[in-house]
């Protein structure tokens, strides 16, 4: 029996009591696949079988508590200049090891992270093809697994020219998928869909599933370095196959051995909140390579940004130019008065006249005549405020890279220690420099652009500058290895509520929690208390805008509304002023994809807790225990809740009540969320 005939669900179940060897023999008899290696997670929740068929095709299967959740799924590669790394494999050796350690994040949602896993290494060889060798490495956690390929230094396979991976995930149980389309013109910025898994076409990761039996799974990749990103293509039934983001000039990946691929990973849990609690993504990345990163500062910022999306200001110079010295001073004054560390300024540099998808005119050192960077930086410094830099590239990495050092050096001279970068270009419209010295177009998540994003991050680190990437490559946990890569966009943010057609639906944020946010921080730019886009209302209540600062994590958070709108909303604005951006602990109290989510986070510095809850278009009443609070301590709960008449569909979306009450860890609260609503609470220790 060949693997092709067994990638659908087999329905094999183990005997009630049997030795491991007997189970493997029974599995082989049922499937026609030889079991060449097995391993279990630390508490024996997950197990893997590595398999070979009669033609030497390599595959794997995953079981959870004895039930097969990933049926035999193919492994291997298609190469451009050599036979496939596909069949004719034999096992050379296997090794299993255990790991258990705790490490500390310089910033994040959790101050400490535990990494406990079992590692299985399987060395295979193709004797038919000059003994070409490859290692498949599995890491099994109790809440999921990851695996990658490693290629040793070998003369018969010195350079790998990979046209595609054959990696598969044959999902056994019928499932519903929450997913974002891949390979389309607008990169990752699409509304998240909910469909049967059997109706998925090609999905970006993370992609989340809920099986009919109530199991939750989320598919993603970790440690994406010098390699094309993967998309998940449904081949047939519920069998998913990775597809490498395409190159426009040759093989999708070209690498010299030795090297490892990124990790392919799946989180597997009994409930939706535990998807968010998983640390597999970070644990599959390498430790910090930058050394002392005390210069990376979590903070909140305001800025010249929402104006342009509303059409009241422009990025380019002219009568409505936003980035002027005078207007920037107003924002610096506001930031200083209300305790914001940063002021973002977009449109300060020359080249915006014809920028979309070209970027050929941008200078990253030359200001428009009405913007004085040195004077504004000095003015901000006197007030304890930092300018937040901005480098929009129009997706033109070829034009940007020669200017990066000069641009970052200029910022460093002016006290700018965080930069928002942008890559607004249609998918396939990013521009990189070829080996022949000529620019060419490519996908935003191709290998060349993955290299570019990495180069930007490493270059910025030399100048002690943090990077917040918009229109980015997806987050794969590299913030552990490069802690100056603090945040990114990578989905529909607040700007779609200004001009999007359609705007973000009311379930959008509850979907993000269980999809996009499983990959890492998102600069969503919340806090638009006016609830008004460009001629259209925002599908949210005021309380929900506050809750987003807790629900959608980023170590740098923007108060995105116009400052004059905040001056009208000072009682509500107080929560935005108070909420931190660096946490000691995080817990999701409840949630379901696309429906609702409640998270609480512990401030690393004050020991106060903050709660954020959001719902979709449905009103909800959520009962929560306050047992996350420190026992024996009394807290003042400062509650920002939807008014009794609040509703995102009417003008009552502005209705909000602010209340205070004393609580302890023994108490419970009922969160009443309006349609499209939310609730935010600060638990201040007394």
Residue pairs with C-beta under 8 A, 6 or more apart in sequence:
1 31
1 32
1 33
1 53
1 54
2 32
2 53
2 54
2 55
2 57
3 33
3 51
3 53
3 55
3 57
3 59
3 72
3 74
5 32
6 31
6 32
6 33
6 53
6 71
6 72
7 59
7 71
7 72
7 73
7 74
7 168
7 170
7 239
8 71
8 170
8 236
8 237
8 239
9 68
9 71
9 170
9 172
9 173
9 237
9 238
10 30
10 31
10 68
10 71
10 72
12 27
12 30
12 31
12 68
13 66
13 67
13 68
14 23
14 26
14 27
14 66
15 22
15 23
15 26
18 26
20 38
24 35
24 38
24 49
27 33
27 35
27 49
28 34
28 35
31 51
31 72
32 53
32 54
33 51
33 52
33 53
33 59
33 72
34 51
34 52
34 53
35 49
35 50
35 51
36 50
36 51
36 52
36 91
36 94
36 122
37 48
37 49
37 50
37 91
37 94
37 120
37 122
38 47
38 48
38 49
38 50
38 120
39 47
39 48
39 96
39 118
39 119
39 120
39 138
39 140
40 46
40 47
40 118
40 140
41 47
41 117
41 118
41 140
41 141
41 142
41 145
42 98
42 100
42 116
42 117
42 118
42 140
42 141
42 142
43 142
45 64
45 65
45 142
45 143
46 62
46 63
46 64
46 140
46 141
46 142
46 144
46 145
46 268
47 62
47 63
47 140
48 60
48 61
48 62
48 63
48 120
48 138
48 140
48 145
49 60
49 61
49 63
50 58
50 59
50 60
50 94
50 120
50 122
50 136
50 138
51 58
51 59
51 60
51 61
51 72
52 58
52 59
52 89
52 90
52 91
53 59
55 87
55 88
56 87
56 88
56 89
56 90
56 126
57 74
57 76
57 86
57 87
57 89
58 74
58 75
58 76
58 89
58 124
58 136
59 72
59 73
59 74
59 75
59 168
60 70
60 72
60 73
60 75
60 136
60 138
60 147
61 68
61 70
61 71
61 72
61 73
62 68
62 69
62 70
62 145
62 266
63 69
64 215
64 268
67 172
68 172
69 171
69 172
69 173
69 211
69 215
69 217
69 268
70 169
70 170
70 171
70 172
70 266
71 170
71 171
71 172
72 170
73 167
73 168
73 169
73 170
73 239
74 166
74 167
74 168
74 241
75 136
75 149
75 166
75 167
75 168
76 84
76 85
76 86
76 165
76 166
76 167
77 84
77 85
77 86
77 149
77 160
77 162
77 164
77 165
77 166
78 84
78 85
78 86
78 162
78 163
78 164
78 165
78 166
79 85
79 160
79 161
79 162
79 163
79 251
80 161
80 162
80 163
80 250
80 251
81 161
82 129
82 157
82 161
83 129
84 166
85 126
85 132
85 134
86 166
88 126
88 127
88 128
88 129
89 124
89 125
89 126
90 124
90 125
90 126
90 127
91 122
91 123
91 124
92 123
92 124
92 125
92 133
93 123
94 120
94 121
94 122
94 123
95 120
95 121
96 118
96 119
96 120
96 121
97 118
97 119
97 121
98 117
98 118
98 119
99 115
99 116
99 117
99 118
99 119
100 114
100 115
100 116
101 114
101 115
101 116
102 112
102 113
102 114
102 115
103 112
103 113
103 115
103 287
104 111
104 112
104 113
105 111
105 112
105 113
105 282
105 480
105 483
106 288
106 293
106 294
106 296
106 483
107 296
107 298
107 483
107 486
107 555
107 582
108 479
108 555
108 582
108 583
109 553
109 583
109 586
109 601
110 279
110 583
110 584
110 585
110 586
111 583
111 584
111 585
111 604
113 279
113 282
113 283
114 279
115 279
115 283
116 141
116 142
117 139
117 140
117 141
117 283
118 139
118 140
119 137
119 138
119 139
119 140
120 137
120 138
120 139
120 140
121 135
121 136
121 137
122 135
122 136
122 137
122 138
123 133
123 134
123 135
124 133
124 134
124 135
124 136
125 131
125 132
125 133
125 134
126 132
126 133
129 156
130 156
131 156
132 154
132 156
132 157
133 151
133 152
133 154
133 157
134 149
134 150
134 151
135 149
135 150
135 151
135 152
136 147
136 148
136 149
136 150
137 147
137 148
137 149
137 150
137 260
138 145
138 146
138 147
139 145
139 146
139 147
139 263
139 284
141 278
141 280
141 283
143 267
143 268
143 269
143 274
143 277
143 278
143 280
144 265
144 266
144 267
144 268
144 269
144 278
144 280
145 265
145 266
145 268
145 280
146 222
146 263
146 264
146 265
146 266
146 280
146 284
147 263
147 264
147 265
148 223
148 260
148 261
148 262
148 263
148 264
149 260
149 261
150 258
150 259
150 260
150 261
151 157
151 160
151 255
151 257
151 258
151 259
151 260
152 257
152 258
153 257
153 258
154 257
157 257
158 256
158 257
159 254
159 255
159 256
159 257
160 253
160 254
160 255
160 256
160 257
161 250
161 251
161 253
161 254
162 244
162 251
162 252
162 253
162 254
162 255
163 244
163 251
163 252
164 243
164 244
164 252
165 230
165 242
165 243
165 244
165 261
166 241
167 230
167 241
167 242
167 264
168 235
168 239
168 240
168 241
168 242
169 219
169 232
169 239
169 240
169 241
169 266
170 238
170 239
170 240
171 197
171 209
171 211
171 217
171 238
171 239
171 240
172 238
173 211
173 212
173 213
173 215
174 196
174 197
174 198
174 211
174 212
174 238
175 196
175 197
175 209
175 210
175 211
175 212
175 217
175 238
176 194
176 195
176 196
176 197
176 209
176 210
176 211
176 212
177 193
177 194
177 195
177 196
177 197
177 199
177 200
177 203
177 207
177 208
177 209
178 192
178 193
178 194
178 207
178 208
178 209
178 210
178 511
178 514
178 515
178 593
178 594
179 192
179 193
179 195
179 200
179 203
179 204
179 207
179 208
179 232
179 515
180 188
180 190
180 192
180 193
180 203
180 204
180 207
180 491
180 515
180 516
181 190
181 193
181 201
181 202
181 203
181 204
182 188
182 202
182 203
182 204
182 231
182 232
183 202
183 231
183 243
183 427
184 190
184 427
185 426
185 427
185 428
186 426
186 427
187 427
187 444
187 445
187 471
188 204
188 474
188 490
188 491
188 516
189 491
189 492
189 496
190 492
191 492
191 502
191 504
191 505
191 508
192 508
192 511
192 512
192 515
192 516
192 594
194 511
194 593
194 594
197 209
197 234
197 238
198 234
198 237
198 238
200 207
200 232
200 234
200 240
201 233
201 234
202 231
202 232
202 233
202 234
202 243
203 231
203 232
203 233
203 234
204 231
204 232
204 474
205 219
205 220
205 221
205 230
205 231
205 232
205 474
205 519
206 218
206 219
206 220
206 515
206 516
206 518
206 519
207 218
207 219
207 220
207 232
207 515
208 216
208 217
208 218
208 219
208 275
208 514
208 515
208 518
208 593
209 216
209 217
209 218
209 219
210 216
210 272
210 593
211 217
214 270
215 268
215 269
215 270
216 267
216 268
216 269
216 270
216 271
216 272
216 274
216 275
217 266
217 267
217 268
218 266
218 267
218 275
218 514
218 515
218 518
219 232
219 240
219 265
219 266
220 265
220 266
220 267
220 281
220 476
220 518
220 519
221 229
221 230
221 262
221 263
221 264
221 265
221 476
222 262
222 263
222 265
222 280
222 281
222 284
222 285
222 476
222 477
223 262
223 263
223 284
223 285
223 286
223 476
223 477
223 478
223 481
224 262
224 450
224 473
224 474
224 476
224 478
225 262
225 450
225 454
225 478
226 255
226 259
226 447
226 450
226 451
226 454
227 253
227 255
227 261
227 262
227 447
227 450
228 244
228 245
228 246
228 247
228 252
228 253
228 445
228 446
228 447
228 450
229 244
229 245
229 445
229 446
229 450
229 473
229 474
230 242
230 243
230 244
230 245
230 262
230 264
231 242
231 243
231 244
231 245
232 240
232 241
232 242
232 243
233 240
233 241
233 242
233 243
234 240
234 241
235 241
242 264
244 252
244 253
245 252
245 443
245 445
245 446
245 447
246 252
246 443
246 446
247 253
247 442
247 443
247 446
247 447
247 448
248 428
248 440
248 441
248 442
248 443
248 446
249 434
249 440
249 442
252 446
252 447
253 447
254 447
262 476
263 284
265 280
265 281
265 284
267 275
267 278
267 280
267 518
269 275
269 277
269 278
272 514
272 588
272 591
272 592
272 593
273 588
273 589
273 590
273 591
273 597
275 514
275 518
276 513
276 514
276 517
276 518
276 586
276 588
276 591
276 599
277 587
277 588
278 518
281 476
281 477
281 518
281 519
281 520
282 477
282 479
282 480
284 477
285 476
285 477
285 478
285 480
285 481
286 480
286 481
287 480
287 481
288 480
288 481
288 482
288 483
289 481
289 482
290 461
290 482
290 483
290 484
293 483
293 484
295 417
295 464
296 466
296 483
296 484
296 486
297 341
297 417
297 418
297 466
298 486
298 555
298 556
298 580
298 581
298 582
299 340
299 341
299 342
299 386
299 418
299 555
299 556
299 581
300 340
300 341
300 342
300 556
300 557
300 558
300 559
300 576
300 579
300 581
301 335
301 340
301 341
301 342
301 343
301 344
301 388
301 556
301 557
301 558
301 559
302 331
302 334
302 335
302 340
302 342
302 343
302 344
302 558
302 559
302 563
303 331
303 342
303 343
303 344
303 345
303 346
303 388
303 558
304 313
304 322
304 323
304 327
304 328
304 331
304 343
304 344
304 345
304 346
304 347
305 344
305 346
305 525
305 558
305 560
306 494
306 498
306 525
306 528
306 560
306 561
306 562
307 313
307 322
307 562
308 314
308 315
308 322
308 346
308 347
309 495
309 498
309 499
309 533
309 534
310 498
310 533
310 534
310 562
311 534
312 320
313 320
313 321
313 322
313 327
313 347
314 320
314 321
314 322
314 347
314 352
315 322
315 323
315 346
315 347
315 352
315 355
315 392
316 347
316 352
316 353
316 355
317 350
317 352
317 368
317 369
317 370
321 347
321 368
321 370
322 346
322 347
323 345
323 346
323 347
323 348
323 368
323 370
323 371
324 370
324 371
325 370
325 371
325 372
325 375
325 376
328 343
328 345
328 371
328 376
328 387
329 376
329 379
330 563
331 343
331 345
331 563
332 343
332 376
332 379
332 380
332 383
332 385
333 383
334 340
334 563
334 566
335 341
335 342
335 343
335 383
335 385
336 383
336 384
336 385
338 566
338 573
338 577
339 577
340 385
340 559
340 577
341 384
341 385
341 386
342 385
342 386
342 387
342 388
342 418
342 556
343 380
343 385
343 386
343 387
343 388
344 388
344 390
344 420
344 558
345 371
345 376
345 387
345 388
345 389
345 390
346 390
346 392
346 420
347 368
347 390
348 367
348 368
348 371
348 373
348 390
349 362
349 363
349 364
349 365
349 366
349 367
349 368
349 390
350 361
350 362
350 363
350 366
350 367
350 368
351 359
351 360
351 361
351 362
351 363
352 361
352 362
352 392
353 361
354 361
355 361
355 362
355 392
355 394
355 424
356 394
356 424
356 425
357 394
357 395
357 424
357 425
357 426
357 429
358 394
358 396
359 392
359 393
359 394
359 395
359 396
359 399
359 400
359 425
359 431
360 394
360 396
360 399
362 392
362 393
362 394
362 396
362 399
362 400
362 403
363 403
364 391
364 400
364 403
364 404
364 406
364 407
364 410
365 403
365 406
365 407
365 410
367 373
373 387
373 410
373 414
374 414
376 387
377 387
377 414
377 415
377 416
380 386
380 387
380 415
381 415
386 415
386 416
386 417
386 418
387 414
387 415
387 416
388 416
388 418
388 419
388 420
389 411
389 416
389 418
389 419
389 420
389 465
390 419
390 420
390 421
390 422
391 400
391 407
391 419
391 420
391 421
391 422
392 421
392 422
392 424
393 399
393 400
393 421
393 422
393 423
394 422
394 423
394 424
394 425
395 423
395 424
395 425
395 429
395 430
395 431
395 444
395 471
396 425
396 430
396 431
396 439
397 423
397 430
397 431
397 432
397 433
397 448
397 449
397 452
398 431
398 432
398 433
398 439
399 431
399 439
401 433
401 452
401 455
404 455
404 456
404 459
404 460
405 459
408 419
408 459
408 460
408 462
408 463
408 465
409 463
411 417
411 419
411 463
411 465
412 463
412 464
412 465
416 465
417 464
417 465
417 466
418 465
418 466
418 467
418 468
418 486
418 556
419 460
419 465
419 466
419 467
419 468
420 468
420 469
420 470
420 523
421 456
421 467
421 468
421 469
421 470
422 470
422 471
423 430
423 444
423 469
423 470
423 471
423 472
424 470
424 471
425 431
425 444
425 471
427 443
427 444
428 441
428 442
428 443
429 441
430 441
430 442
430 443
430 444
430 446
430 449
431 439
431 440
431 441
431 442
432 439
432 440
432 442
432 448
432 449
432 452
433 439
434 440
442 448
442 449
443 449
444 471
444 473
445 473
445 474
449 473
450 473
453 469
453 472
453 473
454 478
456 467
456 469
457 467
457 478
457 482
457 484
457 485
458 482
460 466
460 467
460 484
461 482
461 484
464 484
465 484
466 484
466 485
466 486
466 556
467 484
467 485
467 486
468 486
468 487
468 488
468 523
468 556
469 485
469 487
469 488
469 489
470 488
470 489
470 523
471 489
472 488
472 489
472 490
473 490
474 490
474 519
475 488
475 490
475 519
475 520
475 521
476 519
477 519
477 520
478 485
479 485
479 486
479 520
479 521
486 521
486 554
486 555
486 556
487 521
487 522
487 523
487 554
487 555
487 556
488 520
488 521
488 522
488 523
489 522
489 523
490 516
490 519
490 522
491 512
491 515
491 516
491 522
492 500
492 504
492 508
493 522
493 523
493 524
493 525
494 504
494 524
494 525
494 526
494 528
494 560
495 525
496 503
496 504
497 503
497 504
497 528
497 533
497 536
497 538
497 539
497 540
498 533
498 534
499 533
499 534
500 533
503 533
503 536
503 538
503 539
504 539
505 539
505 616
505 617
506 539
506 540
506 615
506 616
506 617
506 648
506 675
506 676
507 594
507 595
507 616
507 617
509 544
509 548
509 551
509 552
509 597
509 614
510 591
510 592
510 593
510 594
510 595
510 596
510 597
510 614
510 615
510 616
511 593
511 594
512 522
512 524
512 552
513 551
513 552
513 588
513 591
513 593
513 597
513 599
513 614
514 591
514 592
514 593
514 594
514 597
515 593
516 522
517 552
517 553
521 553
521 554
521 555
522 552
522 553
522 554
523 554
523 556
523 557
523 558
524 548
524 552
524 554
525 558
525 560
526 545
526 548
526 549
526 552
526 557
526 558
526 560
527 545
527 546
527 548
527 549
527 557
527 558
527 559
527 560
527 561
527 576
528 538
528 545
528 560
528 561
528 565
529 542
529 545
529 561
529 565
529 566
529 569
529 572
529 573
530 561
530 562
530 565
530 569
531 537
531 538
531 540
531 541
531 542
531 545
531 653
531 654
532 538
537 653
538 653
539 648
539 676
540 648
540 653
540 676
540 677
540 678
541 642
541 646
541 647
541 648
541 653
541 654
541 655
541 656
541 674
541 676
541 677
541 678
542 569
542 572
542 646
542 653
542 654
542 655
542 656
543 640
543 641
543 642
543 646
543 656
543 674
543 677
543 678
543 679
543 680
544 614
544 615
544 642
544 648
544 676
544 677
544 678
545 678
546 572
546 575
546 576
546 579
546 612
546 640
546 678
546 680
547 612
547 613
547 614
547 640
547 678
547 679
547 680
548 612
548 614
548 678
549 557
549 575
549 576
549 579
549 610
549 612
549 680
550 579
550 599
550 600
550 601
550 610
550 611
550 612
550 680
551 597
551 599
551 612
551 613
551 614
551 678
553 583
553 586
553 601
554 581
555 581
555 582
556 581
557 579
557 581
559 566
559 573
559 576
566 573
566 576
571 658
572 640
572 656
572 658
575 638
575 640
575 680
575 682
578 638
578 682
579 610
579 680
579 682
580 601
580 603
580 604
580 605
580 606
580 610
582 603
582 604
582 605
583 601
583 602
583 603
583 604
584 602
584 603
584 604
584 607
585 601
585 602
586 599
586 600
586 601
586 602
587 599
587 600
587 601
587 628
588 597
588 598
588 599
589 598
589 599
589 600
589 624
589 625
589 628
590 596
590 597
590 598
590 622
590 624
591 597
591 598
591 599
594 616
595 615
595 616
595 618
596 613
596 614
596 615
596 616
596 620
596 622
596 673
597 613
597 614
598 611
598 612
598 613
598 622
598 624
598 671
599 611
599 612
599 613
600 609
600 610
600 611
600 612
600 628
601 609
601 610
602 608
602 609
602 628
603 609
603 610
606 685
607 630
607 685
608 635
608 682
608 683
608 684
608 685
609 628
609 629
609 635
609 682
609 683
610 680
610 681
610 682
610 683
611 679
611 680
611 681
611 682
611 683
612 678
612 679
612 680
613 622
613 671
613 673
613 678
613 679
613 680
614 673
614 677
614 678
615 673
615 674
615 675
615 676
615 677
615 678
616 676
617 648
617 675
617 676
618 675
619 672
619 673
619 674
619 675
619 677
620 671
620 672
620 673
621 670
621 671
621 672
621 673
622 670
622 671
622 673
623 668
623 669
623 670
623 671
624 668
624 669
624 670
624 671
625 668
626 663
626 664
626 665
626 666
626 667
626 668
626 669
626 683
627 665
627 666
628 665
629 635
629 663
629 664
629 665
629 683
630 665
630 685
631 664
631 665
632 664
632 665
633 664
633 665
633 685
633 686
634 662
634 663
634 664
634 685
634 686
635 662
635 663
635 664
635 683
635 684
635 685
635 686
636 660
636 661
636 662
636 663
636 683
636 684
636 686
637 660
637 661
637 662
637 663
637 669
637 681
637 682
637 683
637 684
638 658
638 660
638 681
638 682
638 683
638 684
639 657
639 658
639 659
639 660
639 661
639 679
639 680
639 681
640 656
640 657
640 658
640 679
640 680
640 681
641 656
641 657
641 658
641 659
641 671
641 672
641 679
642 655
642 656
642 657
642 672
642 673
642 674
642 677
642 678
642 679
643 652
643 655
643 656
643 657
643 674
644 655
644 657
645 652
645 655
646 652
646 653
646 654
646 655
646 656
646 674
646 675
646 677
647 653
647 674
647 675
647 676
647 677
648 674
648 675
648 676
648 677
649 675
649 676
653 676
655 674
662 686
663 669
663 683
669 681
671 679
672 679
673 679
